[in-house]
């Protein structure tokens, strides 16, 4: 996977030790800083408040609110690190972090004893004498636990230490909602009085929910805290976190499936990264079902931690796998609704469940989405199929079809020889039966990622120096250089690959070391690297240079590269908004190779004919698009392959949608669906890309959804698409949150294409 954002080419460094639990324990400040990747805005806001407290006569207290796994503990330990390393903050503040659960605190005396114990630990690196005094005080006071003055004596010891240190204490306490519930009834009021009268102490607390006591004017914590809510990570933050965990270069579209499946939970992102050790993001998505199944114990243990009645309600909720009312949850759990409402309140307070709305309009859903998928996979095979289909849909929708599974037996052989690996990859591209066989056994075979990207993702594997050397196409020195370029491309270091390619081609002009077909592949790969880097203009220049150098070649292998170059040049021109130039380039390809009998060139002809037709439709020229559809049918009559006919039906459907001919669009869509093969990832990808275009061109989304629902085998594989169509038609749809998010992304794509038409 490759990333094209600004930091994609940053030098690699050792992976930070990201943890799911016990964050900060046994870690240096620098290790904590290194693993802090997201939540920078929240950190800045916290530090701003703490800095403002240094010279203030009264302190502002902070409460971080977010369900479990949102990164509350990570933020606390990152604040501690900053209070240690920032000279100004370190001079005025000392962090005192209490035990995460604080299970020994029931009274204010308990609170001060805990502060005394952890303050001694915090003082050790600063003043050993004060630390020894605090340990001695703690030992003496705990031995006098029955002393009525215990609370005041413990508090005095803590405040005296603050005076001796000449610093204010930032006391960090987690799960305040549990402490509020389980401590003595007077604890909250006693703590409030201290916090409002002692300027030497400030509280930085966390809670899994905005619990009721915070909103009740008759409760001690009412308006005591400035509250900072931690939202789910957005897609860009998930990308940053994944890159820090894995050092794998990914873009926001590639990370989107994990953002949806985890709900933006930092902890679940780290969990999945642990599951996927030594796998790429794409491989993780391909094997996610198996990974969840293999790590059942992780999910089971968290569910079993719940009390039996709460667990029953929680299981009912995750089994429903969508926002649900208390009545729906009660019916699923077969429990009294009043009891269910009580248990839901506890689960919300724990942070295991989130709630939307108020009163009778309240709906509930699991805070961590993967638990629903885990439960579905364990409970029911039919429902597990829904999960699998959703994941497979997202793999294809967000990643394209650039990779497939690898054959277990052949992979073992391929690992021993790059030549075997590359030879198998090539053969699988040329032979559909072999490709299917290898895929069935797990063999990874590069394929085209998008019908409008023809050859962008298949040339790198064709530059294996070892295999080209064995074929006699290159010399030993050139083979090493080609392998180096291929590795640079595959690692995402496009700038270095381009520099090396330029030097190689410049030298080769004077002393040819490779045959023309190999050089053409190399130049194509350079252009692809420029496209990956976002420089379409430079890629067009490179394609022009390739066409100028080899344009007169009659060698079939070179002609295939020329056709690929023309397809990608046209695509690049379209990306730059030059539709006329795009169509002109495609027409030049048709004029040059339209009558060729070479299968690869016929594929390119069919592809660009469809591309032209799509562009014409987006430009509003339905009549010209219909002419291209007829050209595709003529092309199909000269071939045994059915793909040109499928292209023709899609093109005609787009043109008819533009003309408002709903009945004809439905008929064409039925014909296309009758040939649907859910195991063909390219076909699934084609539906994902073309159906939104149909809607953007004017097709009725409700009628398309109705036709899709007539074909159960297609509906199973394309359910998020059906949900998107129903939502686009204005229908009310209830579905899992994950599916609704994918559907919203599809609808955003429809809106984007409508905007392109308007321009």
SULBELVEN-V308113 format. One record per backbone hydrogen bond with DSSP energy under -0.5 kcal/mol. NH is the residue of the N-H (numbers start at 1). CO is the residue of the C=O. If there is no record, write none. Layout:
NH;CO + NH;CO
This chain:
8;5 + 10;7 + 16;244 + 18;16 + 25;22 + 27;24 + 32;28 + 33;29 + 34;30 + 35;31 + 36;32 + 36;33 + 37;35 + 43;39 + 44;40 + 45;41 + 46;42 + 47;43 + 48;44 + 49;45 + 50;46 + 51;47 + 52;48 + 53;49 + 53;50 + 54;50 + 54;51 + 56;53 + 61;59 + 61;224 + 62;203 + 63;226 + 64;205 + 65;63 + 65;228 + 66;207 + 70;67 + 75;71 + 76;72 + 77;73 + 78;74 + 79;75 + 80;76 + 81;77 + 82;78 + 83;79 + 84;80 + 85;81 + 86;82 + 87;85 + 90;86 + 91;87 + 92;88 + 92;89 + 93;89 + 94;168 + 96;170 + 98;96 + 98;172 + 105;102 + 106;104 + 111;107 + 112;108 + 113;109 + 114;110 + 115;111 + 116;112 + 117;113 + 118;114 + 119;115 + 120;116 + 121;117 + 122;118 + 123;119 + 124;120 + 124;121 + 126;123 + 127;123 + 131;127 + 132;128 + 133;129 + 134;130 + 135;131 + 136;132 + 137;133 + 138;134 + 139;135 + 140;136 + 141;137 + 142;138 + 143;139 + 144;140 + 144;141 + 145;142 + 147;144 + 150;147 + 153;149 + 154;150 + 155;151 + 156;152 + 157;153 + 158;154 + 159;155 + 160;156 + 161;157 + 162;158 + 163;159 + 164;160 + 165;161 + 166;162 + 167;162 + 168;92 + 169;200 + 170;94 + 171;169 + 171;202 + 172;96 + 172;170 + 173;171 + 173;204 + 176;206 + 178;175 + 179;175 + 180;176 + 181;177 + 182;178 + 183;179 + 184;106 + 187;184 + 188;184 + 190;186 + 191;187 + 192;188 + 193;189 + 194;190 + 195;191 + 196;192 + 197;193 + 197;194 + 198;194 + 199;197 + 201;198 + 202;169 + 204;171 + 205;62 + 205;203 + 206;173 + 207;64 + 211;209 + 214;211 + 215;212 + 216;212 + 217;215 + 219;216 + 222;219 + 223;214 + 224;221 + 225;221 + 226;61 + 227;225 + 228;63 + 229;227 + 230;65 + 231;229 + 233;264 + 238;234 + 239;235 + 240;236 + 241;237 + 242;238 + 243;239 + 244;240 + 245;241 + 246;242 + 247;243 + 249;1 + 250;248 + 255;251 + 256;252 + 258;255 + 259;255 + 260;256 + 261;257 + 262;258 + 263;259 + 264;259 + 265;262 + 266;264 + 267;69 + 269;265 + 270;266 + 271;267 + 272;268 + 273;269 + 274;270 + 275;271 + 276;272 + 277;274 + 279;276 + 284;280 + 285;281 + 286;282 + 287;283 + 288;285 + 291;287 + 292;288 + 293;289 + 294;290 + 295;291 + 296;293 + 298;295 + 299;295 + 300;296 + 301;297 + 302;298 + 303;299 + 304;300 + 305;301 + 306;303 + 311;307 + 312;308 + 313;309 + 314;310 + 315;311 + 316;312 + 317;313 + 318;314 + 319;315 + 320;316 + 321;317 + 322;317 + 324;364 + 329;325 + 330;326 + 331;327 + 332;328 + 333;329 + 334;330 + 335;330 + 340;336 + 341;337 + 342;338 + 343;339 + 344;340 + 345;341 + 346;342 + 347;343 + 348;344 + 349;345 + 350;346 + 351;347 + 351;348 + 352;347 + 353;347 + 354;365 + 356;363 + 361;358 + 362;359 + 363;356 + 364;324 + 365;354 + 367;352 + 369;367 + 371;368 + 372;369 + 373;369 + 374;370 + 375;371 + 376;372 + 377;373 + 378;374 + 379;375 + 380;376 + 384;380 + 385;381 + 386;382 + 387;383 + 388;384 + 389;385 + 390;386 + 391;387 + 392;388 + 393;389 + 394;390 + 395;391 + 396;392 + 397;393 + 398;394 + 399;395 + 400;396 + 402;399 + 406;442 + 406;443 + 407;442 + 408;441 + 411;407 + 412;408 + 413;409 + 414;410 + 415;411 + 416;412 + 416;413 + 417;413 + 417;414 + 421;417 + 422;418 + 423;419 + 424;420 + 425;421 + 426;422 + 427;423 + 428;424 + 429;425 + 430;426 + 431;427 + 432;430 + 435;431 + 436;432 + 437;433 + 438;434 + 439;435 + 440;436 + 441;437 + 442;439 + 443;406 + 443;438 + 445;443 + 447;402 + 453;450 + 454;451 + 456;453 + 458;455 + 459;455 + 462;459 + 463;460 + 464;461 + 465;463 + 468;464 + 469;465 + 470;466 + 471;467 + 472;468 + 472;469 + 473;468 + 474;468 + 475;513 + 479;475 + 480;476 + 481;477 + 482;478 + 483;479 + 484;480 + 485;481 + 486;482 + 487;483 + 488;484 + 489;485 + 490;486 + 491;487 + 492;488 + 492;489 + 493;488 + 494;492 + 497;493 + 498;494 + 499;495 + 500;496 + 501;497 + 502;498 + 503;499 + 504;500 + 505;501 + 506;502 + 507;503 + 508;504 + 509;505 + 510;506 + 510;507 + 511;507 + 515;473 + 518;515 + 519;515 + 520;516 + 521;517 + 522;518 + 523;519 + 524;520 + 525;521 + 526;522 + 527;523 + 528;524 + 529;525 + 530;526 + 531;527 + 532;528 + 533;529 + 534;531 + 535;530 + 536;534 + 539;535 + 540;536 + 541;537 + 542;538 + 543;539 + 544;540 + 545;541 + 546;542 + 547;543 + 548;544 + 549;545 + 550;546 + 551;547 + 553;550 + 559;555 + 560;556 + 561;557 + 562;558 + 563;559 + 564;560 + 565;561 + 566;562 + 567;563 + 568;564 + 569;565 + 570;566 + 571;567 + 572;568 + 573;569 + 574;570 + 575;571 + 576;572 + 577;574 + 578;573 + 579;577 + 582;578 + 583;579 + 584;580 + 585;581 + 586;582 + 587;583 + 588;584 + 589;585 + 590;586 + 591;587 + 592;588 + 593;589 + 594;590 + 596;593 + 601;598 + 602;598 + 603;599 + 604;600 + 605;601 + 606;602 + 607;603 + 608;604 + 609;605 + 610;606 + 611;607 + 612;608 + 613;609 + 614;610 + 615;611 + 616;612 + 617;613 + 618;614 + 619;615 + 620;617 + 621;616 + 622;620 + 625;621 + 626;622 + 627;623 + 628;624 + 629;625 + 630;626 + 631;627 + 632;628 + 633;629 + 634;630 + 635;631 + 636;632 + 637;633 + 638;634 + 638;635 + 639;636 + 645;642 + 646;642 + 647;643 + 648;644 + 649;645 + 650;646 + 651;647 + 652;648 + 653;649 + 654;650 + 655;651 + 656;652 + 657;653 + 658;654 + 659;655 + 660;656 + 660;657 + 661;656 + 662;660 + 665;661 + 666;662 + 667;663 + 668;664 + 669;665 + 670;666 + 671;667 + 672;668 + 673;669 + 674;670 + 675;672 + 676;673 + 680;677 + 681;679 + 684;680 + 685;681 + 686;682 + 687;683 + 688;684 + 689;685 + 690;686 + 691;687 + 693;689 + 694;690 + 695;691 + 696;692 + 697;693 + 698;695 + 699;694 + 701;699 + 704;700 + 705;701 + 706;702 + 707;703 + 708;704 + 709;705 + 710;707 + 711;708 + 712;710 + 714;711 + 715;711 + 716;712 + 717;713 + 718;714 + 721;718 + 722;718 + 723;719 + 724;720 + 725;721 + 726;722 + 727;723 + 728;724 + 729;725 + 730;727 + 731;726 + 733;731 + 735;733 + 740;736 + 741;737 + 742;738 + 743;739 + 744;740 + 745;741 + 746;742 + 747;743 + 748;744 + 749;745 + 750;746 + 751;747 + 752;748 + 753;749 + 754;750 + 755;751 + 756;752 + 757;753 + 758;754 + 759;755
